[in-house]
């Protein structure tokens, strides 16, 4: 029997399928996250536009995992209900919050399981840090990319230099 994805789907690679199946064990996770600190809150509309473009350049950001029948390898398919708002959120910490509070929230967000019926990534802007600063938690599943690839992808929508 050949392990081929049905029409309209892309079969997961063996490594991706391994990363996906590891999560059947409650002690294992194939999620990685990073916390980026900003000197001010990013322009939410601009970030959304860049992320929307990224979902066009990196199709995996619009795809969800679909189990194969029986023992067949899972595959990727476009999420027909893809909604950027399900993946890009903004929260504001209470007055008096510290960087430690942002880190604690990042740990909490990173530990939450993905909705396995949607594409496996989330970005959360955290406003309310001291001195008008902000942070962003970027969370992805290893089936989309590895940590290094995630950082390279981030460079597509984060400016390294401040606007004038």
C-alpha positions in Angstrom: 0.0 0.0 0.0 1.3 3.4 -0.9 1.1 6.2 1.6 -0.2 9.0 -0.6 -2.3 12.0 0.5 -5.8 12.4 -1.0 -6.3 15.1 -3.6 -6.0 18.6 -2.2 -3.8 17.5 0.6 0.0 17.3 1.2 1.3 14.3 3.0 3.4 15.1 6.1 7.1 14.2 5.9 8.2 11.4 8.2 9.8 13.9 10.6 6.6 16.0 10.7 4.5 12.9 11.4 6.9 12.0 14.2 6.6 15.4 15.7 2.8 15.3 15.4 2.5 11.8 16.9 4.8 12.6 19.9 2.0 14.7 21.4 0.0 11.6 22.1 2.2 11.3 25.2 1.0 14.0 27.6 4.6 14.6 28.8 5.9 15.5 25.3 5.3 18.6 23.3 6.4 19.6 19.8 5.6 23.3 20.4 8.2 26.0 20.6 7.8 29.6 21.6 9.8 32.7 22.0 9.3 36.1 23.6 10.4 39.2 21.8 10.6 42.5 23.7 9.8 45.8 22.0 10.7 49.3 23.1 7.1 50.3 22.3 3.9 48.6 21.3 3.9 47.5 17.6 1.4 48.8 15.1 -1.2 46.1 15.3 -2.6 46.7 11.8 0.8 46.7 10.2 1.8 43.5 12.0 -1.5 41.9 10.8 -0.8 43.0 7.2 2.6 41.4 7.3 1.3 38.2 8.9 -1.4 38.0 6.3 1.3 38.3 3.6 3.3 35.6 5.4 0.3 33.2 5.3 0.4 33.6 1.5 4.2 33.1 1.2 4.3 30.2 3.7 1.2 28.1 2.9 1.7 25.9 5.9 0.5 28.9 8.1 -3.0 28.4 6.5 -3.1 24.6 6.7 -4.3 22.2 9.3 -3.4 18.6 10.0 -5.8 15.9 8.9 -5.4 12.4 10.1 -4.9 9.7 7.5 -7.2 6.8 7.4 -6.0 3.9 9.5 -2.3 4.0 9.9 -1.6 6.3 6.9 0.5 9.4 7.6 -1.4 12.6 8.4 -1.5 15.2 5.8 -1.9 19.0 5.5 -5.0 20.6 4.0 -6.0 24.3 3.6 -8.2 25.3 6.5 -11.4 26.4 4.8 -12.3 28.6 7.8 -8.9 30.2 8.2 -9.2 33.4 10.2 -6.1 35.5 11.1 -7.9 36.6 14.3 -7.7 33.1 15.6 -3.9 33.3 15.4 -3.0 36.9 16.2 -4.2 38.3 19.5 -3.4 41.3 21.7 -3.6 41.4 25.5 -2.9 44.2 28.0 -1.3 43.5 31.3 -2.8 45.2 34.4 -1.3 48.5 35.6 1.9 48.0 37.6 2.9 44.8 35.7 6.5 43.9 35.2 8.7 42.1 32.7 8.4 39.1 35.0 4.6 39.2 34.5 5.1 39.2 30.7 7.5 36.2 31.0 5.0 34.4 33.2 2.2 35.0 30.7 4.5 33.8 27.9 5.1 30.5 29.7 1.4 30.1 30.3 0.6 30.7 26.6 3.4 28.4 25.4 2.0 25.6 27.6 -1.5 25.8 26.2 -2.2 23.1 23.6 -3.1 24.2 20.1 -6.5 23.7 18.7 -5.6 20.7 16.5 -8.4 21.6 14.0 -6.7 24.9 13.0 -3.2 25.9 11.7 -0.7 25.3 14.5 0.6 28.8 15.3 -0.3 31.8 17.5 1.2 35.2 18.0 0.2 37.3 21.1 1.1 40.9 21.5 1.5 41.8 25.2 0.9 45.5 26.0 1.2 47.2 29.4 4.9 46.7 30.2 6.7 49.4 32.1 7.7 52.5 30.1 5.3 51.8 27.3 7.1 48.7 26.2 5.5 45.6 24.8 6.3 42.0 24.0 5.2 39.4 21.5 4.9 35.6 22.1 5.5 33.7 18.9 4.3 30.1 19.3 4.5 27.4 16.6 4.4 23.7 16.2 7.5 21.9 15.0 5.5 20.4 12.1 5.4 24.0 10.6 9.1 24.8 11.1 12.0 24.3 13.5 13.2 27.0 15.9 15.8 28.4 13.5 13.3 28.5 10.6 10.8 30.2 12.9 13.3 33.0 13.7 14.1 33.4 10.0 10.3 33.6 9.3 10.0 36.3 12.1 12.5 38.5 10.2 9.8 38.8 7.5 7.4 40.6 9.8 9.5 42.2 12.5 11.6 45.4 11.8 15.0 45.3 13.4 15.2 49.1 13.3 12.7 51.5 14.8 10.6 53.7 12.5 11.4 57.4 12.6 
